[in-house]
Amino acid sequence: MKITKLECFIVPPRWCFLKVETDEGITGWGEPVIEGRAHTVKAAVEELSEYLIGKDPLRIEDHWNVLYRSGFYRGGPILMSAIAGIDQALWDIKGKYFNAPIYQLMGGACRDSIRVYSWIGGDRPSDVGQAAKEVADRGFTAVKMNGTEELQYVDSYEKIDQVVERIAAVREAAGEYIGIGIDFHGRVHKPMAKILAKELEPFRPMFIEEPVLSENNEALREIANHTHIPIATGERMYSRWDFKQLLADGYVDIIQPDLSHAGGITECKKIVSMAEAFDVAVAPHCPLGPIALAACLQVDATSHNAYIQEQSLGIHYNKGNDLLDYITDPSVFDYEDGHVKIPQGPGLGITINEEYVRKMAEVGHNWKNPVWRHKDGTVAEW
């Protein structure tokens, strides 16, 4: 069996899908994208495809190493996202070739389902109490929300109080035991992160996410020493080498690699196993489309330390199209009692509606995150 074609589709709301074809008629799908840089990642996939045409798609480990190691310059969000989508598609082909879900080819499942959480509140969080109650009424047992708007390095206690009021509203509306993930989104710098972590402790959050930017991970030591709230990070880290020092330092409790950003199934399975050796939990990052979610669930199935899965149904980014629009059987992602079952079909376990993908690729997108500024005119972290 040989790879004959790689084809990318830029589809709304902000995704890029990849179809890999073979001379035996087996096709695989991947989701190579960086939010806001979809066309750049598409170009990287097209560059890498020159090597892959004519190769055996089943030699996934070798292809991963060539795509990563053969370039003198390596790593980073664009290249690793391109590799990620290719890797997902090759695993999809391999599963279909052997008529088995991907998790069966990685040692088999250690779980039948995994807990999921739902996003509430948007970029500038508001009405989060009512939103959390609605999500809880639909059966979710956990939510995630942005905690803050933009914050200066040292900002006002008024903004701190606003964050506390929002979390208090969620806890009051949704109940004492619903999980609350609070995403600082890299908007918070170390001085304010220490204050927020202390102030939020009474509400017993599930975790605080990216309390500082990943390039400032050394600050996690000081933050961890100020709070007992679990600390999560990792969505902007792209390889096992990026995670190595973070895990060795011992100040993170949950890592969040993104299977469309961090080298795909092959690399993220290795990152997850590294984390297990450090007694660190995993909650894969996935505010993306159905292919990315299916890939996450295949890795979750084989990972003892995966404890909750992000998913994008109803997320504020999904304008016009949503998670289920591009698959023929939406029931594969049915959520029940706050959990989703591991897909059982061959490969990724989903069937892409290619006709609809091609139709929406004609629409395309040019999604970009907003550029925020502080009152003094300096650029703020989004």
N, C-alpha and C positions, 0 to 999 in steps of 0.2 A: 504493500500500500504506500502511495506517495502523495504528498501535499501538492495540490495543483493550483490553488488560488486562495488569496486572503483578501477580503473585502470589508471595508469599514462603512458604517452608517451613523451619521450624526442625527440623532432623533431627539425630539422634545420629551421632557422638559429641559434636560441638560446632560444627556447621556451620549455615549458612543458605544455601539455594538459592533462586534467583529464576527464574521462568518469565515471559517476555514473549510475548504473543500478538499476532497481526496479523489483519486482515480477509481476508488471502489464505491463511490456514491455516499460514503459516510461523511457527514458534516458535523462541525462543532462550533459552538458559540462562546464568545467571551465578551467582557465588558472593560475595555481599556480606556480609562478616562481620568483626567484631573478636572475637577469642577472649575470651570472658567478657562481651561486650556484644552478643550476637547480637540480642536483642530491641530494643535501642536502634537498631542499624543497620536492622533491619526497619522500625521506625517512620520512620526517615529516608527509606528507599526509598519508603514509602507517601506521605510528604509530596511527594517529588520526582515521583511518578507523576502528580500532578495536572497538571503541565505536559506530560507526555509523551503522555497519551491523545489520540488523534486526529492525532498527528504522524507524519511519514514516518520509519520506523526507519533508513533508509539515510543520513540526514544526521547521521552520528555526530559529526563534528567540531563541528558547530553545536550539537548537543544537549549535548555535553561542555562547551562554553563557556557555554551558558546555565545549566546546572546548577551550574557552578562560579562564574561571574562575575556572575550575576544576583542572587546573595545578597550583601548588604553584609558579612556575616561568612562567611568561607570557610576552607577547609583543615581540617586536623585529622583524627584517625582516624575519627570517625563519618561525617562528610560524605563524605570521600574514599573510604571503604569502600562507602558506598551508591552513589556514582558509579561505583566500580570494578565492582560487580556488574551495574549497568545497562549499562555500557559493554561488558562481556564478552558479555552477552546480545544487544546490538545487533550486535556483530561476528558472533556466531553466526548471527543472522538474515541478515546481509549475505552471509556465506559460503554459506549454504544458498540464498539467492536467486540467486546467481551460480554455484551448484554447484561451489564451489572451497573448499579450505582457506583459512583466514584469511591464512596467510603469503603465499599467492599474490596477495592483494589489497594486500599491503604491499611489493611488489617482488620477491617470490619468495624461495626458500630459498638460504642460503649454506652449509647443512650438511644432512646426512641424519639425523643422530642427535646426541645430546648425552650426556656423562657424567653419571651420577647418583650421589648418595651416600645411605647409609643411616644412620639414627639408632641409637645404642646408649646404654645406661646410665641413662636416666631422669633425673628432676629432681635426685635425690641419687645421683650416679653410683656404681654398684657393679658388680662382676663384668664390668668392661668388657673385660678381656683375652679371656675366653672368648667374650663377645658379638662382639667384633671378629673373632675367628677364624671364628665361624660365618657372619658376614656375608661375609668374604673367601672362604670355601668356597662360598658361593652365587654368587660371581662378581663381587661389588662390588669396586671398586678404591679406594674412599674411604669413610670413615665420618665422622660428626660426633657430638660428645658435649658435654654440659655439663662444664666443667672443675672447677667448685667447688660447694660448698654456699654458704650465706650467709657473707659476709665483712664485717667492720667496716672503717671507713676505714683504720685501721692495725690489722692483726691479727697472729696468731702465725705463726712459721715452721713450726710443726707443721702448720698447714693448707696452707702452701706445699708442704711435703714430701708431704702426702697427694695433692695434685694431681700432683706429679711422679711419684709412685709409680703413679698411675692411667695416666698417659700412657706411662710406661715399660712397663707391662703390655700396653697396646695394641700398642706398637711390637714388643715381644718376641713376642707371640702371633700378630700378623697379618702381620709381615714388615717388612723394611727400607723398602719402597717404597709401601706402602699410604698413601693420603692421609689425614691426620688433621686434621679441622677441630675446633678447640677453642673452644666457645662460652662466653664469660665471662658472657653473658646479662644484662649490666648489673649483675651482682651485685658487681662489683669496682670499687673506687674507685682513683683515680690512683696513690696511693702503693704499693698492693699490685699494681696492674697492671704497673708498671715492674719490680717484683721478679719477678713471674710470667713476664713476657716473656723476661727474661734466663735464668731457670731452665729454661724450656722449649726454648730454642734447640737444645740437643744432640739433641733428638728430631725436629728438622726438620719441624714441623707444616706442613700445607697452608696454614693461616691461623689467626689468632686473631680471634674474632668479638665485636663489641661489647665491646672491652676496657674501655670506659667507656660510661655512658649517652649516648644521642645528644644530649641537652641539654648534655652536657659535651664536645662534639666538639673544642673548642679544646685539650683535654688530649692529643689524638692527636699533636700536634706533639712533645711531650716523650716520649711512648711510642715514636713512630716513631724518634726519635733514640737510643733505648735498645736497639733490636732490629732485626734484619734479617728477622724473620718477617713475611710479608704480613699486613696489617691489613684486616679486613672489617667493614663496618657498613652500616646503612640500613634494616633491617626496620621501625624505628619512625620513618621519615621518609616523608612522604606526597605530595610533589609535586616538580616540577623546581625550584621555588623553595627548598624545604628542602635539596635536594642542591647547589644552586648554590655556596654558600660552602665546603661540604665538598670539592667537586672543585677549586675555585680554590685552596684552601689547600695541596693536594698531599700530604697525609699519609695518604691511604687508598689501598689497592691494589685492593680488591674492593668493589663496592657490591652491596647485597642488597635492592632494592625488592621489595615484595610486590604482586603483581598484583590481590589482593583488598583491599588497603589503600591503595595509592598510585594511585588514579584509573583502574585497569584497563589494558587493552591500549593505548589511545590515549596515556595519560600515561606509562606505563612505557617504551613504545617511544622516546619523546622523552628520558626520563631515561637510557636505555641509550645513545642516540646522543650525548648530552652527555658521558657517561663515556668513550666511545671517543675523543672529541676530547682528553681528558686522559690517554690511554693507561692507563685504568683498566678492569679486568676486571669482569664481572657474573656473579653467582650468585644468581638470583632466590630470594627467601624463599618457601617453600611447605610449611608443615607442615599443610596443609588438605586439602580434598577433591578429587575428580576434575575438577571444572569449573575450579578454580583451577589445577591442574596442566596441564590441556589448554591453558588460556590462556597459561601460562608457556611451554609448548613451541612455541606459535605465534610468540611473540616471539623465543624462542631461535633458531628457524629462520632468522630474518632478521637476527640480530645477531652480527657477527663477533667481538665481545668477550665474548659469553656463553661461559663455559668449563665450568660444572658446574651441575646443577639439583638443588635439594632436592626430596624427595618423601616422603610420609608413610606408606608401606606399613610396617606393623609398629611405628610410632612409639608411644611409651608413652602418648600422649594418646588413642589410638584404642581405647577400651574398648567392647566390644559391637559396634561397626561399624568397618569399615576402608575403605580407599581404593576398592576394587573393587566394593563391595557395591551401589553405586547406578548402575552402567553395565551395559548389556546385553552388551557384548563386552569382557571384561577383558583380552583379548590385545592390545588397543591400547596397553597400558602394560607389555608384556613387557620385562623387563630382560635384556640379553645382553651379556656381557663388560663389565659395569659401565656400559652405555649403554642409552638408550631411543630408539627411532626417533620421528621427528616424525609425528604422526597425519596421515593422508592423506585422511580423509573431509571432506565439506563442512562449513564453519563451524569449530567447535572440533575436529571430528574424532572426537567421542564421541557415543554415543546414551544419553541418560538413561532409566533405568527409572522412568517416571513413576508407575506403579502402586505400586512399592516406596517411592518418595519420599513419596507420599501416605500410605501405610501407616505409615511411620516418623515422619511429621510428627504423627501422632496421639499418638505416644510423646513426641516433642520432646526437649528437654534444657534444663537451666539450668546449664550448665557455668561454673564460676568457677575462676580459678587460686587456689592456696592463699595464705593470708596468713602470712608468716613473721615471726618476731621473734627478735632477738638475746637472749642470756641476761640482758641488763640491761633487757629489756622494750621496747626501741626497735624500730620496724618495720624489717625487713630487706628488701632487694630480692629479689624472686623471679626 
